[in-house]
Amino acid sequence: MIAVLVTFRIKLECVDAFRSELLKVAVPVVAEPECLVLDYAQDASDPTRFMLYENWPSREYFEKAQLAKPYYVPYLEATEPMWAEPRRFTYFELFSTYPPREA
């Protein structure tokens, strides 16, 4: 199992619209049986910084299957112009969760 940390810096004038688009795409993402965790966060001291924390079965699944889902097309079309810089992906191998859950 992997944890994916996705970070964004959004143009200040686009913050509210970006939040709205994130919440819309969350609905189909969490409906995926392979989506184990999906958390969205906004920096408390810098409203232009966002973090997505996700757990998936593997990096390969996330990159090849999940990111290819058709609902990402309208999401990316709507949000990419809002980005102040490219999004960043960081991958972590999960070795423990609390409370424990099956892999």
C-alpha positions in Angstrom: 0.0 0.0 0.0 1.2 3.5 -0.7 0.5 7.0 0.5 0.5 9.7 -2.1 1.0 13.3 -1.1 0.0 15.8 -3.8 0.8 19.4 -3.2 -0.5 22.4 -5.1 0.1 26.2 -5.1 -3.0 27.9 -6.5 -3.3 31.5 -7.7 -4.9 33.5 -4.9 -7.9 34.6 -7.0 -8.6 31.0 -7.8 -8.6 29.5 -4.3 -12.4 29.3 -3.9 -12.9 27.8 -7.3 -10.1 25.3 -6.8 -11.7 24.1 -3.5 -15.0 23.7 -5.3 -13.4 21.6 -8.0 -11.6 19.4 -5.5 -14.8 18.7 -3.7 -16.6 17.8 -6.9 -13.9 15.2 -8.0 -13.8 13.7 -4.5 -17.2 12.1 -5.0 -16.1 9.7 -7.8 -12.6 9.2 -6.3 -13.9 8.0 -2.9 -16.4 5.7 -4.7 -13.5 3.8 -6.1 -13.1 0.5 -4.1 -9.3 0.9 -4.3 -9.4 4.4 -2.6 -8.4 3.7 1.0 -8.0 7.2 2.2 -8.6 10.7 0.6 -8.0 13.8 2.6 -7.8 17.4 1.4 -6.2 20.2 3.4 -5.4 23.9 2.9 -2.5 25.5 4.6 -3.8 27.5 7.6 -1.2 30.3 7.1 -1.1 30.3 3.3 -4.5 29.9 1.6 -2.8 29.2 -1.8 -1.2 26.0 -0.6 -3.2 22.7 -0.8 -2.4 19.1 0.1 -4.1 15.9 -0.9 -3.3 12.8 1.1 -4.4 9.5 -0.5 -3.8 5.8 0.1 -3.9 3.4 -2.8 -3.0 -0.3 -3.3 0.2 0.5 -5.2 2.0 3.3 -7.0 1.5 1.4 -10.3 -2.3 1.3 -9.7 -2.4 5.0 -8.8 -0.4 6.2 -11.8 -1.6 3.8 -14.5 -5.2 3.1 -13.5 -6.5 5.8 -11.1 -5.0 8.8 -12.9 -6.5 7.5 -16.2 -10.1 7.7 -14.9 -12.3 9.8 -17.2 -13.5 12.1 -14.4 -10.1 13.6 -14.1 -10.4 15.2 -17.6 -12.9 17.9 -16.7 -11.2 18.3 -13.3 -7.8 19.0 -14.8 -9.3 21.2 -17.6 -10.9 23.3 -14.9 -8.0 23.4 -12.4 -4.7 23.5 -14.3 -5.2 27.2 -15.3 -5.6 27.8 -11.5 -2.2 26.4 -10.6 0.6 28.9 -9.7 3.1 26.1 -10.3 3.1 22.4 -11.3 1.6 20.0 -8.8 4.0 17.7 -7.0 3.6 14.0 -6.2 5.5 12.4 -3.3 5.1 8.6 -2.6 5.5 6.9 0.7 5.4 3.2 1.4 2.9 2.6 4.2 4.3 0.2 6.9 1.7 0.9 9.6 -1.7 2.5 9.9 -3.8 3.5 13.0 -6.2 2.0 13.5 -4.7 -0.9 11.7 -6.5 -1.9 8.5 -5.9 -4.8 6.0 -3.6 -4.2 3.0 
